[in-house]
């Protein structure tokens, strides 16, 4: 008897996907809990109930995801692939519930289990797929692409371990593995049948055919399988569900069974282990040569698998005719990490499909677009030629050829200027030659964008000035943004409800409408409602700080917050110096007019970043001294919140009064934390750096606390910087340095902060900490005095939220789509 296969429903249009059956949600939740997971009671843990609910919601996403893919496939429409080594997605459950408009139905279903969505959502681990702003920006962008119905797929790596879990022991950062997948990831769908082979090592042989054409063969390679795991990304209540495809590395063969049976166990599994290392850990420490090799393997693995995937889909539909491939594809390179995609696309087109160089180069330079995220030259990756030669020999050949042809263009522009050729070469000649990956991205792309107005101008005038002179048409700005669905609707639901009560809920899909809130900034009754929400949010953060830090915050105090990656240019050091200044005032009895404040720090230091770790230690030591001094308790409390992540930020930003955005001017590309705080009504204290400039322009100078040198002034100041004179002449800074140098914060750890003290006093301090200290203290005092006038502060808070419309990632993505990608929304 013949087997009858189950009927298959193929949906060709995303709008024709089955409607969400709200009536069956409770039944589906029960089915998954009892049968898929095999549970019979909830118990104290909400983990299995979370998994059951996640699977129930995922069921409702899968049909729409499939329909979205089928629609894109059937239309032969232009599409974008967003390549990023980081996607800091945060928790998926609540976001999916909001975007699918299922909150009431989910709450109703959970009543049968005597719980609520908020409790169940706490069981979800933050996906360990990113480190900081870069990865969170990528996540916001995917949300906006789906919400704007744009055909965009994200490509990343499925790291088994995130960057690390951070704890503090005796004030020191301690890194522990972030095994975020240990309890499973119910949102992903594996697609092993679509695995791609990625080559490493080996050698290249060249042979010439009868027509005199050279062919390059990359032989004796050690191949690794890239296995895709798809995560659905729902748009905001529009039926569109895009995809984030994450690659997991696996060995092509489990192990050599003959070697295993012969007793050579370690040798038998060595290749398998080496293959799986590629996606084992997010951003390995690249201080060692092994770390550098693994980092480069990650970057090539992502780029190769993703490009192969896109091209395989094209060939499946249209064969190996690539003449109009560039009309329908764009690859957005999120920072320098995936810039090797330029050379890899050339390799695929030249070697696998035998296109001529000029044709392949035209396709490559018509499809690649590069976003730069840093002004720090040391952050622009360089890889040694010797490492490339060993690991990716065919790619090195292609890069040398790209460089030779490019330098001939440079010679035409600047005849005889050898220095200009040396400056623009993709190969930095030295005793140990290196490949400049950012240069490869610029040369191989048709668009190069910065992420804030100042950042883009500084790229054009400084870091990439020679390239700008050569091809100014490539350069453009796309100021970053964040999604208001997660960073207001989800993380601050009471404020979102209050806003919707006043201006309707259209702002969640069109965030420009948030400006209508301005009408109510001077309304006393509305101010009191606003204050009530803020106080409740502050109480929630108070509980988190007490639980994590054993520090008692007071919701009636000003909440002064700096949470971001720990780095010298972000100047957490300047902030803690101000905290010491406030403590010094308390110690001297100068408390008249002192506004009580709670200062919160959070962020991770890279494992190999010595000074960043020292700064964490200093913050913790200062906090310990202050929090244990009864005289300071009415005026000042300080905490370092360990293991800062997306979920903690969702508690922090709704509760913040004063947002610290205090990087040295000219060093921060954009920042996105500044936007999240602004959306939630925090007032910014900051320099004219990154997107701070545009935030200040939007909200008005009267609602922003500005201090410090401009980027141009900072550049001039470094030429004749004398911090010792500043310390000597400024009484406040002198007292702070005296406290530091006396060992007051390290009585039993002599000399532990000497390197920090010396950096502040050094005339070569690039971050100009001493220079900006007096201005910072003055601006902080202005902010504190304003906070005493509650109505004035509430007006500023409301105006900040009302002015945040520009900083939605929907606006940013619409600009990418219009100006770079040239996409049409799905109809």
PANU-181732 format. One record per residue (C-alpha): residue in three letters; x, y, z. Coordinates in steps of 0.05 Angstrom, whole numbers, padded with zeros to 5 digits, always signed. Layout:
<recs>
AlaXYZ;...
</recs>
This chain:
<recs>
Unk+00000+00000+00000;Unk+00029+00067-00021;Unk+00042+00118+00033;Unk+00003+00183+00026;Unk+00043+00244+00042;Unk+00011+00299+00083;Unk-00017+00357+00043;Unk+00031+00415+00037;Unk+00005+00486+00038;Unk+00051+00532-00001;Unk+00035+00605+00011;Unk+00061+00649-00045;Unk+00046+00716-00014;Unk+00061+00738+00058;Unk-00008+00772+00063;Unk-00041+00705+00048;Unk-00009+00670+00107;Unk-00060+00638+00154;Unk-00087+00688+00204;Unk-00066+00679+00276;Unk-00118+00635+00308;Unk-00126+00667+00375;Unk-00175+00615+00398;Unk-00125+00558+00394;Unk-00068+00593+00430;Unk-00086+00565+00497;Unk-00094+00495+00468;Unk-00028+00500+00431;Unk+00007+00523+00495;Unk-00021+00463+00532;Unk-00002+00415+00475;Unk+00070+00439+00475;Unk+00076+00438+00550;Unk+00047+00369+00559;Unk+00068+00333+00496;Unk+00126+00369+00462;Unk+00162+00380+00528;Unk+00131+00323+00566;Unk+00115+00363+00629;Unk+00056+00354+00675;Unk+00063+00412+00722;Unk+00097+00480+00723;Unk+00133+00475+00790;Unk+00175+00531+00816;Unk+00214+00541+00751;Unk+00180+00576+00693;Unk+00231+00548+00644;Unk+00188+00495+00611;Unk+00128+00541+00609;Unk+00172+00593+00574;Unk+00194+00540+00523;Unk+00122+00519+00511;Unk+00100+00590+00501;Unk+00159+00605+00456;Unk+00142+00545+00412;Unk+00069+00567+00411;Unk+00089+00636+00386;Unk+00141+00607+00339;Unk+00086+00565+00306;Unk+00052+00630+00289;Unk+00115+00660+00261;Unk+00137+00601+00217;Unk+00079+00605+00167;Unk+00090+00680+00159;Unk+00165+00670+00152;Unk+00156+00618+00099;Unk+00105+00661+00063;Unk+00152+00721+00065;Unk+00208+00680+00035;Unk+00163+00652-00020;Unk+00139+00722-00036;Unk+00210+00749-00043;Unk+00230+00688-00084;Unk+00172+00694-00131;Unk+00178+00768-00145;Unk+00250+00773-00170;Unk+00256+00837-00129;Unk+00318+00872-00105;Unk+00339+00847-00036;Unk+00392+00861+00016;Unk+00436+00815+00058;Unk+00461+00846+00123;Unk+00527+00815+00144;Unk+00547+00825+00217;Unk+00591+00787+00266;Unk+00543+00811+00321;Unk+00468+00810+00331;Unk+00452+00828+00403;Unk+00379+00807+00398;Unk+00361+00805+00472;Unk+00301+00765+00494;Unk+00254+00746+00437;Unk+00189+00727+00471;Unk+00160+00794+00493;Unk+00184+00827+00429;Unk+00147+00775+00386;Unk+00084+00782+00428;Unk+00084+00858+00418;Unk+00098+00854+00343;Unk+00044+00800+00333;Unk-00006+00839+00377;Unk-00018+00778+00421;Unk-00009+00807+00491;Unk-00081+00799+00514;Unk-00087+00728+00485;Unk-00021+00707+00517;Unk-00040+00735+00585;Unk-00106+00699+00581;Unk-00073+00633+00564;Unk-00023+00640+00621;Unk-00079+00651+00672;Unk-00090+00576+00669;Unk-00020+00569+00697;Unk-00029+00623+00750;Unk+00026+00667+00721;Unk+00037+00727+00675;Unk+00079+00740+00613;Unk+00129+00783+00650;Unk+00145+00725+00698;Unk+00151+00673+00642;Unk+00194+00719+00600;Unk+00245+00722+00657;Unk+00263+00650+00642;Unk+00292+00668+00574;Unk+00367+00677+00568;Unk+00394+00736+00529;Unk+00421+00708+00463;Unk+00497+00713+00468;Unk+00507+00736+00396;Unk+00537+00805+00408;Unk+00579+00849+00453;Unk+00552+00920+00453;Unk+00525+00976+00410;Unk+00545+00946+00343;Unk+00506+00882+00355;Unk+00446+00916+00386;Unk+00443+00964+00327;Unk+00442+00905+00280;Unk+00384+00875+00319;Unk+00345+00941+00316;Unk+00358+00945+00242;Unk+00329+00876+00229;Unk+00267+00895+00269;Unk+00259+00958+00227;Unk+00271+00921+00161;Unk+00214+00873+00177;Unk+00169+00929+00203;Unk+00179+00968+00139;Unk+00166+00905+00098;Unk+00235+00907+00065;Unk+00264+00843+00036;Unk+00327+00838+00080;Unk+00360+00776+00109;Unk+00410+00780+00166;Unk+00471+00736+00167;Unk+00512+00722+00230;Unk+00546+00668+00271;Unk+00512+00621+00320;Unk+00562+00628+00378;Unk+00555+00573+00429;Unk+00584+00619+00482;Unk+00572+00694+00485;Unk+00627+00743+00501;Unk+00627+00724+00575;Unk+00587+00729+00639;Unk+00617+00783+00682;Unk+00623+00779+00757;Unk+00664+00823+00804;Unk+00708+00792+00857;Unk+00740+00841+00905;Unk+00725+00894+00853;Unk+00760+00859+00796;Unk+00724+00836+00733;Unk+00721+00761+00728;Unk+00700+00728+00662;Unk+00659+00665+00662;Unk+00631+00626+00602;Unk+00564+00651+00576;Unk+00533+00585+00557;Unk+00468+00617+00533;Unk+00448+00555+00494;Unk+00451+00507+00553;Unk+00375+00503+00559;Unk+00361+00506+00484;Unk+00339+00561+00438;Unk+00267+00549+00418;Unk+00264+00605+00366;Unk+00313+00574+00317;Unk+00300+00525+00260;Unk+00359+00485+00235;Unk+00367+00475+00160;Unk+00424+00424+00153;Unk+00405+00409+00081;Unk+00427+00480+00063;Unk+00496+00474+00094;Unk+00555+00506+00057;Unk+00628+00484+00053;Unk+00680+00536+00073;Unk+00753+00525+00054;Unk+00815+00539+00096;Unk+00890+00527+00088;Unk+00914+00487+00027;Unk+00950+00517-00033;Unk+00934+00546-00101;Unk+00953+00516-00168;Unk+00946+00553-00234;Unk+00936+00521-00302;Unk+00923+00551-00370;Unk+00870+00525-00417;Unk+00874+00520-00493;Unk+00846+00590-00500;Unk+00903+00618-00458;Unk+00858+00633-00398;Unk+00886+00620-00329;Unk+00848+00580-00278;Unk+00863+00579-00204;Unk+00849+00518-00162;Unk+00849+00521-00086;Unk+00870+00450-00067;Unk+00884+00406-00006;Unk+00839+00450+00036;Unk+00812+00435+00105;Unk+00737+00446+00095;Unk+00687+00464+00148;Unk+00612+00458+00143;Unk+00570+00520+00156;Unk+00502+00495+00181;Unk+00447+00547+00181;Unk+00399+00561+00238;Unk+00342+00608+00221;Unk+00311+00656+00272;Unk+00246+00691+00251;Unk+00245+00767+00257;Unk+00173+00793+00259;Unk+00153+00861+00234;Unk+00108+00905+00275;Unk+00037+00880+00263;Unk+00044+00877+00187;Unk+00048+00802+00175;Unk+00120+00804+00150;Unk+00170+00758+00183;Unk+00242+00763+00157;Unk+00299+00717+00175;Unk+00364+00720+00214;Unk+00407+00663+00188;Unk+00461+00642+00237;Unk+00518+00595+00216;Unk+00544+00540+00261;Unk+00611+00508+00244;Unk+00615+00433+00241;Unk+00667+00383+00216;Unk+00654+00353+00147;Unk+00666+00284+00178;Unk+00656+00268+00252;Unk+00726+00237+00258;Unk+00773+00187+00227;Unk+00744+00120+00251;Unk+00807+00082+00232;Unk+00851+00127+00275;Unk+00800+00123+00331;Unk+00798+00047+00330;Unk+00874+00046+00329;Unk+00875+00084+00394;Unk+00893+00153+00367;Unk+00832+00185+00400;Unk+00857+00257+00405;Unk+00883+00258+00333;Unk+00818+00228+00308;Unk+00775+00283+00336;Unk+00825+00341+00327;Unk+00796+00364+00261;Unk+00726+00361+00288;Unk+00745+00403+00348;Unk+00783+00453+00305;Unk+00722+00461+00260;Unk+00674+00471+00317;Unk+00719+00523+00350;Unk+00700+00574+00296;Unk+00632+00588+00326;Unk+00648+00567+00397;Unk+00660+00637+00427;Unk+00641+00708+00408;Unk+00703+00749+00393;Unk+00761+00708+00419;Unk+00817+00746+00452;Unk+00863+00762+00393;Unk+00924+00781+00435;Unk+00956+00715+00414;Unk+00971+00689+00344;Unk+00920+00632+00355;Unk+00868+00684+00375;Unk+00882+00724+00312;Unk+00875+00662+00269;Unk+00809+00643+00301;Unk+00782+00714+00293;Unk+00800+00715+00219;Unk+00770+00645+00210;Unk+00705+00671+00240;Unk+00703+00730+00192;Unk+00717+00689+00131;Unk+00669+00634+00153;Unk+00612+00684+00160;Unk+00627+00719+00094;Unk+00638+00656+00052;Unk+00578+00618+00078;Unk+00532+00678+00070;Unk+00555+00695-00001;Unk+00551+00622-00022;Unk+00480+00620+00006;Unk+00456+00680-00033;Unk+00489+00657-00098;Unk+00462+00586-00090;Unk+00392+00615-00086;Unk+00404+00656-00149;Unk+00433+00597-00188;Unk+00376+00552-00166;Unk+00327+00602-00196;Unk+00364+00633-00254;Unk+00423+00589-00270;Unk+00495+00614-00275;Unk+00478+00677-00315;Unk+00501+00735-00271;Unk+00491+00793-00319;Unk+00435+00824-00277;Unk+00455+00795-00209;Unk+00476+00864-00185;Unk+00408+00893-00202;Unk+00376+00849-00150;Unk+00427+00843-00093;Unk+00463+00886-00043;Unk+00509+00863+00013;Unk+00514+00911+00072;Unk+00579+00901+00111;Unk+00567+00920+00184;Unk+00635+00948+00202;Unk+00702+00921+00179;Unk+00692+00850+00205;Unk+00659+00821+00142;Unk+00701+00863+00093;Unk+00735+00799+00067;Unk+00668+00788+00031;Unk+00695+00834-00024;Unk+00751+00784-00040;Unk+00707+00723-00028;Unk+00653+00745-00078;Unk+00709+00755-00129;Unk+00735+00684-00114;Unk+00666+00653-00123;Unk+00653+00689-00188;Unk+00723+00678-00216;Unk+00736+00606-00194;Unk+00668+00574-00186;Unk+00632+00607-00243;Unk+00692+00627-00288;Unk+00673+00699-00299;Unk+00726+00746-00327;Unk+00759+00794-00277;Unk+00726+00857-00302;Unk+00656+00827-00301;Unk+00666+00798-00231;Unk+00694+00864-00205;Unk+00636+00903-00234;Unk+00587+00857-00199;Unk+00626+00861-00133;Unk+00632+00936-00133;Unk+00559+00944-00151;Unk+00534+00900-00094;Unk+00579+00914-00034;Unk+00564+00971+00015;Unk+00606+00986+00077;Unk+00586+01018+00143;Unk+00643+01045+00185;Unk+00631+01046+00260;Unk+00695+01073+00289;Unk+00742+01133+00287;Unk+00797+01096+00325;Unk+00851+01076+00275;Unk+00872+01017+00320;Unk+00801+00989+00313;Unk+00807+00983+00237;Unk+00828+00911+00229;Unk+00894+00892+00198;Unk+00914+00820+00184;Unk+00985+00797+00172;Unk+01001+00775+00101;Unk+01034+00713+00130;Unk+00971+00692+00166;Unk+00930+00703+00103;Unk+00980+00663+00062;Unk+00974+00604+00108;Unk+00899+00607+00122;Unk+00869+00637+00059;Unk+00920+00632+00003;Unk+00871+00642-00055;Unk+00840+00703-00022;Unk+00910+00734-00013;Unk+00923+00727-00088;Unk+00857+00762-00103;Unk+00871+00819-00054;Unk+00940+00830-00085;Unk+00907+00834-00154;Unk+00853+00882-00128;Unk+00908+00925-00098;Unk+00951+00927-00161;Unk+00892+00949-00204;Unk+00869+01000-00152;Unk+00939+01031-00146;Unk+00939+01041-00221;Unk+00877+01085-00211;Unk+00913+01122-00155;Unk+00972+01134-00201;Unk+00926+01165-00253;Unk+00895+01212-00201;Unk+00963+01231-00170;Unk+01017+01217-00222;Unk+01084+01203-00192;Unk+01060+01209-00120;Unk+01092+01147-00089;Unk+01073+01168-00019;Unk+01000+01173-00038;Unk+01003+01103-00067;Unk+01036+01077-00004;Unk+00983+01112+00039;Unk+00925+01083-00001;Unk+00952+01013-00013;Unk+00911+00955+00014;Unk+00978+00926+00037;Unk+01014+00963+00092;Unk+01087+00952+00076;Unk+01131+00940+00136;Unk+01176+00886+00164;Unk+01113+00846+00174;Unk+01065+00868+00118;Unk+00991+00873+00137;Unk+00926+00877+00098;Unk+00884+00938+00114;Unk+00814+00909+00115;Unk+00777+00975+00119;Unk+00813+00996+00055;Unk+00790+00932+00021;Unk+00719+00948+00041;Unk+00723+01019+00014;Unk+00755+00999-00052;Unk+00706+00942-00063;Unk+00642+00980-00044;Unk+00597+01030-00080;Unk+00575+01062-00015;Unk+00614+01080+00048;Unk+00573+01109+00105;Unk+00586+01137+00174;Unk+00534+01132+00229;Unk+00527+01204+00253;Unk+00536+01271+00219;Unk+00600+01288+00256;Unk+00628+01218+00248;Unk+00618+01219+00173;Unk+00651+01288+00167;Unk+00710+01265+00208;Unk+00717+01203+00164;Unk+00719+01247+00102;Unk+00765+01299+00131;Unk+00812+01252+00169;Unk+00813+01177+00172;Unk+00792+01165+00099;Unk+00808+01233+00069;Unk+00850+01205+00012;Unk+00794+01158-00008;Unk+00744+01215-00004;Unk+00787+01256-00051;Unk+00790+01198-00099;Unk+00716+01178-00098;Unk+00673+01229-00059;Unk+00609+01201-00089;Unk+00616+01138-00047;Unk+00612+01173+00020;Unk+00546+01187+00056;Unk+00517+01191+00126;Unk+00465+01148+00159;Unk+00454+01169+00231;Unk+00439+01109+00275;Unk+00373+01096+00308;Unk+00340+01046+00355;Unk+00273+01012+00351;Unk+00219+01046+00393;Unk+00181+00980+00398;Unk+00234+00949+00444;Unk+00264+01013+00473;Unk+00199+01046+00493;Unk+00138+01001+00482;Unk+00169+00938+00511;Unk+00217+00964+00563;Unk+00172+01020+00589;Unk+00100+00996+00580;Unk+00069+01045+00629;Unk+00101+01104+00596;Unk+00080+01077+00528;Unk+00008+01070+00552;Unk+00010+01142+00579;Unk+00036+01168+00513;Unk-00016+01130+00473;Unk-00071+01157+00519;Unk-00050+01227+00498;Unk-00031+01221+00425;Unk-00058+01153+00403;Unk-00014+01091+00389;Unk+00006+01108+00317;Unk+00074+01129+00343;Unk+00096+01057+00351;Unk+00095+01046+00275;Unk+00111+01118+00256;Unk+00156+01146+00310;Unk+00157+01216+00280;Unk+00088+01223+00312;Unk+00121+01224+00381;Unk+00132+01299+00370;Unk+00057+01308+00384;Unk+00075+01296+00457;Unk+00106+01365+00459;Unk+00037+01395+00468;Unk+00034+01367+00538;Unk+00103+01383+00566;Unk+00076+01442+00607;Unk+00012+01407+00630;Unk+00017+01399+00705;Unk-00030+01339+00710;Unk+00008+01303+00654;Unk+00074+01319+00688;Unk+00050+01285+00751;Unk+00029+01223+00712;Unk+00097+01224+00678;Unk+00131+01229+00746;Unk+00091+01172+00775;Unk+00114+01126+00718;Unk+00186+01148+00727;Unk+00184+01134+00802;Unk+00156+01065+00791;Unk+00211+01051+00741;Unk+00263+01076+00790;Unk+00235+01029+00844;Unk+00243+00971+00795;Unk+00316+00990+00782;Unk+00327+00998+00857;Unk+00306+00926+00867;Unk+00354+00903+00812;Unk+00413+00942+00841;Unk+00399+00915+00911;Unk+00394+00844+00885;Unk+00457+00848+00841;Unk+00501+00896+00880;Unk+00474+00896+00952;Unk+00470+00972+00947;Unk+00408+01010+00970;Unk+00388+01063+00918;Unk+00336+01115+00938;Unk+00284+01129+00883;Unk+00277+01200+00908;Unk+00350+01215+00890;Unk+00373+01234+00820;Unk+00392+01170+00781;Unk+00456+01186+00744;Unk+00474+01129+00696;Unk+00531+01108+00651;Unk+00524+01039+00621;Unk+00565+01018+00560;Unk+00627+00980+00541;Unk+00685+00999+00586;Unk+00736+01037+00544;Unk+00782+01095+00558;Unk+00751+01138+00503;Unk+00682+01130+00534;Unk+00712+01160+00597;Unk+00681+01123+00654;Unk+00743+01149+00688;Unk+00719+01221+00682;Unk+00653+01201+00713;Unk+00685+01166+00773;Unk+00730+01226+00784;Unk+00667+01269+00790;Unk+00639+01219+00840;Unk+00703+01226+00881;Unk+00694+01302+00876;Unk+00624+01296+00905;Unk+00649+01250+00960;Unk+00704+01300+00976;Unk+00651+01353+00985;Unk+00614+01308+01034;Unk+00679+01294+01072;Unk+00693+01368+01078;Unk+00622+01383+01101;Unk+00607+01423+01039;Unk+00537+01393+01031;Unk+00495+01457+01026;Unk+00458+01452+00961;Unk+00486+01384+00945;Unk+00433+01345+00907;Unk+00429+01272+00929;Unk+00444+01224+00873;Unk+00453+01150+00858;Unk+00508+01137+00807;Unk+00503+01072+00767;Unk+00558+01043+00723;Unk+00554+00981+00680;Unk+00593+00950+00623;Unk+00644+00897+00605;Unk+00718+00906+00591;Unk+00749+00863+00537;Unk+00787+00806+00571;Unk+00855+00832+00547;Unk+00842+00906+00560;Unk+00885+00921+00621;Unk+00866+00995+00632;Unk+00791+00982+00624;Unk+00795+00928+00677;Unk+00832+00976+00723;Unk+00777+01027+00714;Unk+00725+00975+00735;Unk+00767+00961+00797;Unk+00771+01035+00813;Unk+00696+01044+00806;Unk+00683+00986+00853;Unk+00733+01009+00904;Unk+00706+01080+00904;Unk+00635+01053+00910;Unk+00654+01009+00969;Unk+00685+01068+01007;Unk+00626+01114+00994;Unk+00571+01063+01008;Unk+00604+01044+01074;Unk+00610+01116+01098;Unk+00548+01136+01138;Unk+00562+01209+01125;Unk+00555+01198+01050;Unk+00491+01158+01052;Unk+00442+01217+01050;Unk+00478+01248+00990;Unk+00513+01196+00948;Unk+00508+01122+00930;Unk+00548+01086+00877;Unk+00541+01017+00844;Unk+00574+00978+00789;Unk+00522+00931+00760;Unk+00556+00867+00736;Unk+00540+00830+00671;Unk+00506+00888+00637;Unk+00463+00864+00578;Unk+00401+00880+00537;Unk+00352+00855+00590;Unk+00385+00897+00644;Unk+00385+00958+00599;Unk+00310+00948+00591;Unk+00304+00961+00666;Unk+00357+01015+00669;Unk+00338+01064+00615;Unk+00265+01076+00637;Unk+00291+01094+00707;Unk+00348+01141+00688;Unk+00345+01215+00702;Unk+00414+01236+00676;Unk+00445+01200+00617;Unk+00522+01202+00615;Unk+00548+01208+00543;Unk+00616+01236+00559;Unk+00665+01208+00507;Unk+00724+01251+00484;Unk+00697+01292+00426;Unk+00716+01261+00359;Unk+00722+01190+00386;Unk+00650+01162+00389;Unk+00622+01145+00321;Unk+00549+01152+00342;Unk+00526+01117+00405;Unk+00457+01086+00412;Unk+00450+01084+00487;Unk+00442+01159+00484;Unk+00381+01149+00440;Unk+00349+01096+00485;Unk+00356+01141+00546;Unk+00328+01201+00508;Unk+00267+01161+00485;Unk+00251+01145+00558;Unk+00256+01217+00581;Unk+00327+01220+00609;Unk+00365+01285+00601;Unk+00434+01279+00570;Unk+00499+01306+00597;Unk+00551+01300+00542;Unk+00603+01326+00495;Unk+00593+01347+00423;Unk+00610+01277+00399;Unk+00575+01225+00356;Unk+00499+01231+00355;Unk+00500+01275+00417;Unk+00505+01334+00369;Unk+00441+01314+00333;Unk+00406+01298+00399;Unk+00422+01368+00424;Unk+00399+01399+00359;Unk+00332+01362+00363;Unk+00316+01375+00437;Unk+00347+01444+00442;Unk+00409+01468+00479;Unk+00367+01485+00541;Unk+00348+01412+00550;Unk+00418+01383+00543;Unk+00478+01391+00590;Unk+00538+01406+00546;Unk+00611+01407+00569;Unk+00681+01396+00543;Unk+00722+01411+00481;Unk+00696+01402+00411;Unk+00731+01350+00366;Unk+00771+01405+00332;Unk+00791+01437+00398;Unk+00811+01369+00426;Unk+00856+01357+00367;Unk+00890+01424+00379;Unk+00894+01413+00455;Unk+00934+01349+00446;Unk+00990+01389+00413;Unk+01007+01426+00477;Unk+00971+01387+00531;Unk+00995+01400+00603;Unk+00949+01363+00652;Unk+00995+01377+00711;Unk+00982+01451+00704;Unk+00907+01438+00701;Unk+00910+01396+00764;Unk+00950+01448+00799;Unk+00905+01505+00780;Unk+00837+01471+00791;Unk+00822+01462+00865;Unk+00769+01409+00854;Unk+00813+01365+00810;Unk+00872+01376+00857;Unk+00832+01349+00915;Unk+00808+01289+00875;Unk+00879+01271+00854;Unk+00903+01280+00925;Unk+00851+01230+00949;Unk+00870+01181+00894;Unk+00945+01188+00905;Unk+00938+01181+00980;Unk+00911+01111+00971;Unk+00845+01129+01005;Unk+00808+01080+00958;Unk+00861+01025+00961;Unk+00887+01026+01032;Unk+00905+00952+01031;Unk+00924+00948+00957;Unk+00983+00995+00950;Unk+00999+01024+00882;Unk+00942+00987+00848;Unk+00916+01051+00815;Unk+00984+01081+00796;Unk+00974+01068+00722;Unk+00907+01104+00723;Unk+00937+01163+00761;Unk+00995+01167+00713;Unk+00949+01165+00653;Unk+00910+01225+00679;Unk+00974+01264+00691;Unk+01006+01245+00625;Unk+01014+01298+00572;Unk+01002+01243+00520;Unk+00933+01224+00548;Unk+00892+01222+00484;Unk+00826+01223+00522;Unk+00840+01291+00556;Unk+00809+01271+00622;Unk+00839+01328+00662;Unk+00825+01378+00608;Unk+00750+01366+00608;Unk+00742+01355+00683;Unk+00729+01428+00704;Unk+00676+01437+00650;Unk+00645+01370+00668;Unk+00639+01388+00742;Unk+00607+01455+00724;Unk+00556+01422+00677;Unk+00541+01369+00730;Unk+00526+01424+00780;Unk+00478+01457+00731;Unk+00442+01391+00721;Unk+00437+01379+00796;Unk+00408+01447+00809;Unk+00357+01437+00753;Unk+00337+01371+00784;Unk+00317+01407+00848;Unk+00262+01443+00808;Unk+00218+01382+00795;Unk+00171+01416+00745;Unk+00230+01443+00705;Unk+00262+01374+00703;Unk+00196+01341+00683;Unk+00189+01390+00625;Unk+00258+01373+00601;Unk+00244+01299+00608;Unk+00179+01303+00567;Unk+00213+01346+00514;Unk+00269+01296+00507;Unk+00220+01240+00492;Unk+00180+01285+00445;Unk+00243+01303+00407;Unk+00269+01232+00398;Unk+00231+01217+00334;Unk+00292+01224+00290;Unk+00328+01169+00328;Unk+00282+01111+00308;Unk+00318+01057+00269;Unk+00257+01058+00222;Unk+00281+01126+00198;Unk+00353+01101+00192;Unk+00332+01039+00153;Unk+00287+01079+00107;Unk+00348+01121+00090;Unk+00390+01059+00077;Unk+00335+01032+00033;Unk+00325+01096-00006;Unk+00397+01118-00014;Unk+00440+01055-00013;Unk+00399+00992-00021;Unk+00344+01019-00067;Unk+00293+00968-00042;Unk+00218+00968-00053;Unk+00174+00947+00006;Unk+00135+00882-00003;Unk+00065+00896-00027;
</recs>
